[in-house]
Amino acid sequence: MRLRVLRHFAVVAETLNFHRAAEKVNLSQQAISKSIIQLESQLGLRLMDRDRQSVVLTEQGKYLLPYVQEVLAAARRLDDAVASAGDVRTGSLSIGATPTFLESVIPEALNAFQQRYPTTPIKVERGDFAYLCTLLMRGDIDLFYSTAPAENSAHLVRKITVGQDRNVIVVRSGHPLVGKDRIAFDDLAGYPQIATLNYPRGAAYIERLAAAATMRVPRPALTVESTHLSLERVAGSDSWWVAPHIMVRSRLHSGGIVVLPVDPPDTPWDLVMVTRRDYSPARKMMDFQTVMRSCLMSSSD
């Protein structure tokens, strides 16, 4: 059984679309379909039900998919090991991260890593936990960093807690509320709020604050997705913003914005590094993990 055929099955299973799968592997749709038929014939199993509009994995296909992904991941690790055997300077770095990590710790870690490995090709994938799990299981990345998911992950995935984070409320250093020993929600309600688009964790914290004060949640004065824009708006106005501490910590260190002592503070959550259960990191990947640990420790200061 060729790895190429397994790769085609994994891509079709991910996209559930023969046309998109063919585009991903730069082949014709007919070639991809032929690979799936060949694999089903070799296994004696029907892996997919398909028609012109849809592709659906059978129960046998769902059962075998994680094992196919693991075979592909093992093949990729073998290629990396061969490339770096006897010379740690060769090979590449392939990681993933959720947006919070990408906008905070990852740039700092990559800068430190590249000082040691200036010629190493680096690939960084962005996505949510589920998408990065898919990339991990098929071997496109070696590990990724994320906030801990609420749901249980696949049995072939291992989560290692690397730190904690929590929401904080930040304002400019000259804000009228700075200097108070305790900030309640009714204090905040007198000033405009900046909200982050599609950030339910922040919205939930604001709702808890409002409920504790028996107040309604006011409508945000500004809703944006850009961290940079939010930070600049906070620094230049009397607005306040709820954000993960890890995302604003570099700006806190450089000055211009401060964290308000809001009561009650938010409940912390875990930050995790996610790998396959049989993961055996190469020297270069171990060095990157060390760099990340150092950056995460400094982010908690």
Disulfide bonds with the S-S distance in Angstrom:
none
